[in-house]
């Protein structure tokens, strides 16, 4: 019978693989995206995937610092996505 911590280790490893594959697919969309909007959304998806990877790293190592780092990256990712989308649509960031 499996120990609960061993099961958690396997689940985290599987999640690393799945999120890593999603990150690769988002990178492909950034490179070959047919439009600029697709590239912006793919970059935002990459930020979300990176946050997921950081949280998984925190779970696997049992450290809380990764969760704080993921919150900071989430805030920066949101602001940068909005700023880049405004720049592409309007040509300037600040009205």
OpenMM code with the backbone's topology and positions (N, CA, C; nanometers):
from openmm import Vec3, app, unit

residues = "UNK UNK UNK UNK UNK UNK UNK UNK UNK UNK UNK UNK UNK UNK UNK UNK UNK UNK UNK UNK UNK UNK UNK UNK UNK UNK UNK UNK UNK UNK UNK UNK UNK UNK UNK UNK UNK UNK UNK UNK UNK UNK UNK UNK UNK UNK UNK UNK UNK UNK UNK UNK UNK UNK UNK UNK UNK UNK UNK UNK UNK UNK UNK UNK UNK UNK UNK UNK UNK UNK UNK UNK UNK UNK UNK UNK UNK UNK UNK UNK UNK UNK UNK UNK UNK UNK UNK UNK UNK UNK UNK UNK UNK UNK UNK".split()
positions = [
    Vec3(0.0838, -0.1178, 0.0000),
    Vec3(0.0000, 0.0000, 0.0000),
    Vec3(0.0884, 0.1244, 0.0000),
    Vec3(0.0384, 0.2277, -0.0673),
    Vec3(0.1160, 0.3501, -0.0829),
    Vec3(0.1008, 0.4428, 0.0365),
    Vec3(0.2109, 0.5011, 0.0735),
    Vec3(0.2123, 0.6021, 0.1783),
    Vec3(0.1527, 0.7317, 0.1210),
    Vec3(0.0760, 0.8097, 0.1983),
    Vec3(0.0187, 0.9340, 0.1446),
    Vec3(0.1231, 1.0332, 0.0937),
    Vec3(0.2385, 1.0389, 0.1580),
    Vec3(0.3412, 1.1312, 0.1089),
    Vec3(0.3991, 1.0837, -0.0237),
    Vec3(0.4071, 0.9517, -0.0415),
    Vec3(0.4553, 0.8978, -0.1689),
    Vec3(0.3550, 0.9269, -0.2803),
    Vec3(0.2271, 0.9153, -0.2494),
    Vec3(0.1237, 0.9472, -0.3470),
    Vec3(0.1287, 1.0951, -0.3846),
    Vec3(0.1510, 1.1805, -0.2855),
    Vec3(0.1620, 1.3242, -0.3122),
    Vec3(0.2829, 1.3535, -0.3999),
    Vec3(0.3925, 1.2836, -0.3782),
    Vec3(0.5120, 1.3023, -0.4601),
    Vec3(0.4836, 1.2677, -0.6054),
    Vec3(0.4145, 1.1557, -0.6280),
    Vec3(0.3804, 1.1173, -0.7653),
    Vec3(0.2840, 1.2172, -0.8294),
    Vec3(0.1891, 1.2673, -0.7513),
    Vec3(0.0941, 1.3652, -0.8042),
    Vec3(0.1646, 1.4948, -0.8422),
    Vec3(0.2588, 1.5379, -0.7607),
    Vec3(0.3326, 1.6611, -0.7910),
    Vec3(0.4192, 1.6421, -0.9142),
    Vec3(0.4840, 1.5272, -0.9264),
    Vec3(0.5648, 1.5004, -1.0457),
    Vec3(0.4792, 1.4993, -1.1715),
    Vec3(0.3616, 1.4368, -1.1638),
    Vec3(0.2706, 1.4369, -1.2784),
    Vec3(0.2241, 1.5770, -1.3138),
    Vec3(0.1976, 1.6572, -1.2122),
    Vec3(0.1557, 1.7952, -1.2366),
    Vec3(0.2679, 1.8762, -1.2999),
    Vec3(0.3933, 1.8521, -1.2573),
    Vec3(0.5074, 1.9179, -1.3210),
    Vec3(0.5109, 1.8865, -1.4704),
    Vec3(0.4901, 1.7614, -1.5047),
    Vec3(0.4944, 1.7201, -1.6454),
    Vec3(0.3827, 1.7866, -1.7241),
    Vec3(0.2612, 1.7851, -1.6695),
    Vec3(0.1466, 1.8425, -1.7409),
    Vec3(0.1629, 1.9932, -1.7592),
    Vec3(0.2008, 2.0636, -1.6538),
    Vec3(0.2166, 2.2090, -1.6637),
    Vec3(0.3349, 2.2437, -1.7534),
    Vec3(0.4399, 2.1635, -1.7491),
    Vec3(0.5535, 2.1857, -1.8392),
    Vec3(0.5145, 2.1699, -1.9853),
    Vec3(0.4331, 2.0691, -2.0153),
    Vec3(0.3850, 2.0518, -2.1529),
    Vec3(0.2962, 2.1686, -2.1954),
    Vec3(0.2135, 2.2166, -2.1036),
    Vec3(0.1305, 2.3339, -2.1344),
    Vec3(0.2174, 2.4564, -2.1608),
    Vec3(0.3260, 2.4690, -2.0873),
    Vec3(0.4183, 2.5809, -2.1080),
    Vec3(0.4811, 2.5726, -2.2474),
    Vec3(0.5198, 2.4537, -2.2892),
    Vec3(0.5783, 2.4354, -2.4224),
    Vec3(0.4765, 2.4693, -2.5305),
    Vec3(0.3513, 2.4255, -2.5123),
    Vec3(0.2483, 2.4569, -2.6120),
    Vec3(0.2215, 2.6071, -2.6196),
    Vec3(0.2254, 2.6751, -2.5060),
    Vec3(0.2064, 2.8202, -2.5067),
    Vec3(0.3226, 2.8899, -2.5762),
    Vec3(0.4449, 2.8381, -2.5578),
    Vec3(0.5610, 2.8957, -2.6275),
    Vec3(0.5469, 2.8802, -2.7785),
    Vec3(0.4963, 2.7663, -2.8201),
    Vec3(0.4745, 2.7451, -2.9639),
    Vec3(0.3723, 2.8450, -3.0160),
    Vec3(0.2676, 2.8710, -2.9387),
    Vec3(0.1655, 2.9678, -2.9808),
    Vec3(0.2233, 3.1084, -2.9877),
    Vec3(0.3158, 3.1414, -2.8992),
    Vec3(0.3802, 3.2731, -2.9045),
    Vec3(0.4605, 3.2864, -3.0331),
    Vec3(0.5293, 3.1812, -3.0716),
    Vec3(0.6152, 3.1873, -3.1898),
    Vec3(0.5340, 3.1873, -3.3183),
    Vec3(0.4348, 3.0995, -3.3304),
    Vec3(0.3630, 3.0865, -3.4579),
    Vec3(0.2209, 3.1407, -3.4523),
    Vec3(0.1893, 3.2173, -3.3490),
    Vec3(0.0540, 3.2706, -3.3369),
    Vec3(0.0143, 3.3514, -3.4590),
    Vec3(-0.1051, 3.3282, -3.5116),
    Vec3(-0.1432, 3.3997, -3.6335),
    Vec3(-0.1641, 3.5497, -3.6136),
    Vec3(-0.2024, 3.5907, -3.4939),
    Vec3(-0.2257, 3.7337, -3.4722),
    Vec3(-0.1570, 3.7783, -3.3430),
    Vec3(-0.1507, 3.9086, -3.3269),
    Vec3(-0.0888, 3.9644, -3.2072),
    Vec3(-0.1712, 3.9326, -3.0827),
    Vec3(-0.3020, 3.9306, -3.0974),
    Vec3(-0.3877, 3.8958, -2.9840),
    Vec3(-0.3620, 3.7552, -2.9328),
    Vec3(-0.3400, 3.6621, -3.0259),
    Vec3(-0.3069, 3.5253, -2.9853),
    Vec3(-0.1753, 3.5208, -2.9095),
    Vec3(-0.0801, 3.6002, -2.9530),
    Vec3(0.0492, 3.6031, -2.8848),
    Vec3(0.0370, 3.6621, -2.7444),
    Vec3(-0.0455, 3.7655, -2.7295),
    Vec3(-0.0664, 3.8251, -2.5974),
    Vec3(-0.1306, 3.7237, -2.5032),
    Vec3(-0.2323, 3.6536, -2.5521),
    Vec3(-0.2977, 3.5533, -2.4683),
    Vec3(-0.2037, 3.4382, -2.4344),
    Vec3(-0.1179, 3.4000, -2.5286),
    Vec3(-0.0213, 3.2934, -2.5017),
    Vec3(0.0807, 3.3375, -2.3969),
    Vec3(0.1221, 3.4640, -2.4025),
    Vec3(0.2140, 3.5137, -2.2994),
    Vec3(0.1477, 3.5139, -2.1618),
    Vec3(0.0208, 3.5511, -2.1575),
    Vec3(-0.0514, 3.5482, -2.0309),
    Vec3(-0.0651, 3.4045, -1.9805),
    Vec3(-0.0883, 3.3120, -2.0713),
    Vec3(-0.0947, 3.1705, -2.0343),
    Vec3(0.0392, 3.1218, -1.9813),
    Vec3(0.1476, 3.1707, -2.0404),
    Vec3(0.2801, 3.1325, -1.9918),
    Vec3(0.3043, 3.1842, -1.8501),
    Vec3(0.2534, 3.3030, -1.8201),
    Vec3(0.2666, 3.3565, -1.6838),
    Vec3(0.1896, 3.2684, -1.5855),
    Vec3(0.0686, 3.2297, -1.6234),
    Vec3(-0.0119, 3.1439, -1.5358),
    Vec3(0.0564, 3.0084, -1.5165),
    Vec3(0.1120, 2.9528, -1.6240),
    Vec3(0.1836, 2.8254, -1.6125),
    Vec3(0.3073, 2.8392, -1.5244),
    Vec3(0.3778, 2.9505, -1.5375),
    Vec3(0.4961, 2.9725, -1.4534),
    Vec3(0.4563, 2.9819, -1.3065),
    Vec3(0.3442, 3.0463, -1.2794),
    Vec3(0.2952, 3.0535, -1.1418),
    Vec3(0.2632, 2.9132, -1.0907),
    Vec3(0.2007, 2.8332, -1.1751),
    Vec3(0.1720, 2.6951, -1.1367),
    Vec3(0.2975, 2.6157, -1.1073),
    Vec3(0.4001, 2.6341, -1.1895),
    Vec3(0.5263, 2.5637, -1.1659),
    Vec3(0.5923, 2.6086, -1.0360),
    Vec3(0.5837, 2.7376, -1.0070),
    Vec3(0.6425, 2.7882, -0.8825),
    Vec3(0.5681, 2.7326, -0.7611),
    Vec3(0.4361, 2.7269, -0.7690),
    Vec3(0.3579, 2.6706, -0.6585),
    Vec3(0.3899, 2.5221, -0.6412),
    Vec3(0.4025, 2.4504, -0.7518),
    Vec3(0.4394, 2.3090, -0.7426),
    Vec3(0.5780, 2.2911, -0.6814),
    Vec3(0.6689, 2.3806, -0.7152),
    Vec3(0.8023, 2.3744, -0.6552),
    Vec3(0.7935, 2.3966, -0.5040),
    Vec3(0.7091, 2.4899, -0.4631),
    Vec3(0.6899, 2.5133, -0.3203),
    Vec3(0.6293, 2.3932, -0.2498),
    Vec3(0.5346, 2.3264, -0.3164),
    Vec3(0.4761, 2.2066, -0.2575),
    Vec3(0.5778, 2.0943, -0.2456),
    Vec3(0.6593, 2.0788, -0.3485),
    Vec3(0.7547, 1.9679, -0.3465),
    Vec3(0.8668, 1.9902, -0.2451),
    Vec3(0.9038, 2.1157, -0.2217),
    Vec3(1.0117, 2.1428, -0.1270),
    Vec3(0.9621, 2.1800, 0.0123),
    Vec3(0.8324, 2.2025, 0.0255),
    Vec3(0.7765, 2.2358, 0.1557),
    Vec3(0.8141, 2.3740, 0.2058),
    Vec3(0.8342, 2.4684, 0.1137),
    Vec3(0.8752, 2.6033, 0.1511),
    Vec3(0.7644, 2.7026, 0.1177),
    Vec3(0.7460, 2.8011, 0.2033),
    Vec3(0.6419, 2.9014, 0.1806),
    Vec3(0.6883, 3.0177, 0.0940),
    Vec3(0.8157, 3.0330, 0.0751),
    Vec3(0.8672, 3.1473, -0.0009),
    Vec3(0.8216, 3.1417, -0.1463),
    Vec3(0.8010, 3.0224, -0.1982),
    Vec3(0.7569, 3.0085, -0.3366),
    Vec3(0.6155, 3.0632, -0.3558),
    Vec3(0.5315, 3.0497, -0.2552),
    Vec3(0.3959, 3.1010, -0.2666),
    Vec3(0.3951, 3.2537, -0.2693),
    Vec3(0.4807, 3.3136, -0.1904),
    Vec3(0.4913, 3.4593, -0.1923),
    Vec3(0.5463, 3.5077, -0.3258),
    Vec3(0.6429, 3.4364, -0.3788),
    Vec3(0.6975, 3.4723, -0.5098),
    Vec3(0.5921, 3.4575, -0.6182),
    Vec3(0.5082, 3.3557, -0.6074),
    Vec3(0.4046, 3.3370, -0.7091),
    Vec3(0.3014, 3.4496, -0.7047),
    Vec3(0.2722, 3.5020, -0.5862),
    Vec3(0.1797, 3.6152, -0.5771),
    Vec3(0.2376, 3.7398, -0.6429),
    Vec3(0.3645, 3.7648, -0.6218),
    Vec3(0.4292, 3.8807, -0.6841),
    Vec3(0.4310, 3.8658, -0.8353),
    Vec3(0.4647, 3.7478, -0.8833),
    Vec3(0.4678, 3.7244, -1.0278),
    Vec3(0.3277, 3.7349, -1.0870),
    Vec3(0.2258, 3.6916, -1.0139),
    Vec3(0.0884, 3.7036, -1.0628),
    Vec3(0.0491, 3.8498, -1.0800),
    Vec3(0.0851, 3.9329, -0.9833),
    Vec3(0.0527, 4.0757, -0.9950),
    Vec3(0.1269, 4.1397, -1.1117),
    Vec3(0.2548, 4.1102, -1.1231),
    Vec3(0.3331, 4.1660, -1.2341),
    Vec3(0.2842, 4.1143, -1.3688),
    Vec3(0.2466, 3.9883, -1.3746),
    Vec3(0.1966, 3.9311, -1.4993),
    Vec3(0.0669, 3.9957, -1.5439),
    Vec3(-0.0235, 4.0213, -1.4498),
    Vec3(-0.1496, 4.0857, -1.4850),
    Vec3(-0.1264, 4.2266, -1.5375),
    Vec3(-0.0454, 4.3030, -1.4663),
    Vec3(-0.0194, 4.4412, -1.5075),
    Vec3(0.0510, 4.4453, -1.6428),
    Vec3(0.1470, 4.3575, -1.6638),
    Vec3(0.2198, 4.3593, -1.7911),
    Vec3(0.1316, 4.3152, -1.9069),
    Vec3(0.0424, 4.2205, -1.8848),
    Vec3(-0.0482, 4.1781, -1.9916),
    Vec3(-0.1434, 4.2902, -2.0295),
    Vec3(-0.1980, 4.3578, -1.9309),
    Vec3(-0.2887, 4.4695, -1.9595),
    Vec3(-0.2143, 4.5820, -2.0306),
    Vec3(-0.0941, 4.6132, -1.9861),
    Vec3(-0.0165, 4.7204, -2.0491),
    Vec3(0.0194, 4.6855, -2.1931),
    Vec3(0.0597, 4.5626, -2.2170),
    Vec3(0.0966, 4.5224, -2.3531),
    Vec3(-0.0249, 4.5211, -2.4452),
    Vec3(-0.1388, 4.4752, -2.3951),
    Vec3(-0.2602, 4.4755, -2.4764),
    Vec3(-0.3036, 4.6181, -2.5090),
    Vec3(-0.2945, 4.7084, -2.4129),
    Vec3(-0.3281, 4.8486, -2.4400),
    Vec3(-0.2336, 4.9099, -2.5422),
    Vec3(-0.1060, 4.8770, -2.5319),
    Vec3(-0.0084, 4.9302, -2.6264),
    Vec3(-0.0369, 4.8800, -2.7676),
    Vec3(-0.0704, 4.7543, -2.7805),
    Vec3(-0.0980, 4.6981, -2.9130),
    Vec3(-0.2263, 4.7569, -2.9705),
    Vec3(-0.3294, 4.7723, -2.8880),
    Vec3(-0.4578, 4.8204, -2.9381),
    Vec3(-0.4601, 4.9709, -2.9620),
    Vec3(-0.3982, 5.0488, -2.8726),
    Vec3(-0.4097, 5.1943, -2.8810),
    Vec3(-0.2824, 5.2646, -2.9243),
    Vec3(-0.1693, 5.1995, -2.9104),
    Vec3(-0.0435, 5.2631, -2.9460),
    Vec3(0.0230, 5.3347, -2.8302),
    Vec3(-0.0461, 5.3465, -2.7167),
    Vec3(0.0139, 5.4041, -2.5968),
    Vec3(-0.0427, 5.3328, -2.4747),
    Vec3(0.0271, 5.3439, -2.3646),
    Vec3(-0.0156, 5.2746, -2.2435),
    Vec3(-0.0966, 5.3675, -2.1545),
    Vec3(-0.0497, 5.4901, -2.1396),
    Vec3(-0.1164, 5.5873, -2.0539),
    Vec3(-0.1925, 5.6845, -2.1423),
    Vec3(-0.3181, 5.7069, -2.1064),
    Vec3(-0.4010, 5.7959, -2.1878),
    Vec3(-0.3701, 5.9401, -2.1587),
] * unit.nanometer
topology = app.Topology()
chain = topology.addChain("A")
for resn in residues:
    res = topology.addResidue(resn, chain)
    for name in ("N", "CA", "C"):
        topology.addAtom(name, app.Element.getBySymbol(name[0]), res)
